[in-house]
């Protein structure tokens, strides 16, 4: 067993070595051809196995400094297994999910199943959309900054976003897609933000430039009307409704300000978010990338991220940001695996630099900041 204090490091070292072995020869000796071959299938299996097993086989009582809320989820699981209701009962989908697994398995099996769902459901969506090119979106997914945190710490949120991504596999079957989106909300009610952003991008803001204008305007609004936005947000989440959250009373209080990410205008997070906006805007507006689903998801990302900027001062702001960030791997990679040629990046080999850049940024934020 890997000591808990080295567990996250071991994940990133293993992932980095595997990516070097796969990508470096292709970068040096031949271009990326995207053809289906045995090595590509093996590599896909390895990436899935590394991410699922590291998330699923972690120490279920590991120290919170290294494994976040894992011990809390373990405690809640044991309470459910013993027939008691928990605070998770308010997220009825996640509560019933835990209750179902608790009826036949222990906590280790719970984490393994959860890790599988968290990683494999999005991969199924990527596979349907991009066929043999899906591996590159999968890699961008597992090296993204928030992937590990929401597989280990924000488990409910992570599962909910994976269900949302899986719903998009049925984009051509609207009734099933919306049913799965609603299921994601039952797993974590914060997904209402993502669902709302998706509906707005479908029915109201159908032009990418308008979504971008909203995102740009949200920055000065957040700076100028901080107190009013905080009061509004606390009121909404404290009201007795489907989105009520007992933590809302601490979101903007002195207690809340002791949280890891709180009380600051996170320009670094905004710049991070803007990278995907820049690439998506360049592909859609400048290069006239016509993929309907990509454009829809780009608008959804921009709208959800703009809403987060309005709430940027709240503790747990990274969790709100993730309601848009989970779409970043798609926004970042799809233009490079399509037939689109982006002049500033010249060729598809630059996709490797996008992936390595994302991994480097993730490692920097994980171990340096």
Protein Blocks (a to p, Z undefined) as FASTA:
>chain_A
ZZfklmmmmmmmmmmmmmmmmmmmmmmmoccehiacfklmmmmmmmmmmmmmmmmmpcfk
bcfklnojmmmmmmmmmmmmnopacfklmmmmlmmmmmmmmmmpcfklmmmmmmmmmmmm
mmmmmmmmnommmmmmmmmmmmpmklmmmmmmmmmlmmmmmmmmmmmmmmmlmklmmmmm
mmmmmmomklmmmmmmmmmmmmmmmcfklmmmmmmmmmmmmmmmmmmmmmmmmmmmmpcc
fkbcfklmmmmmmklmmpmbghiacfklmmmmmmmmmmmmmmmmmnopabfklmmmmmmm
mmmmmmmmmmmmpghklmmmmmmmmmmmmmmmmmmmmmbdcfklopamlmmmmmmmmmmm
mmmmmmmZZ
